[in-house]
Amino acid sequence: MKDSEIFTVNGILGESVTFPVNIQEPRQVKIIAWTSKTSVAYVTPGDSETAPVVTVTHRNYYERIHALGPNYNLVISDLRMEDAGDYKADINTQADPYTTTKRYNLQIYRR
């Protein structure tokens, strides 16, 4: 996936959706900053036994976001219509190319 590509993610109202980050070298990750219309969350590595740590930065997302190890895919649960829109993940790693940006467009449908 090139930097400029936008990946479409489809979700169902009230259910959960996964943003595929698919980190190839998870040990290299320092922090992933997620933004949408506002800042959404920061994801940092847990220790080797635990899932990544998520710090939610916008109250609309409290208790609705988690990250799956080891590939850092982001999950938003209990989807709301206002969650729809563009999302960006700035992935900061310890090796070149220090920051990779992935873009997503979340579309939400009613069942």
Order of alpha helices (4+ residues) and beta strands (2+ residues): beta-beta-beta-beta-beta-beta-beta-beta-beta
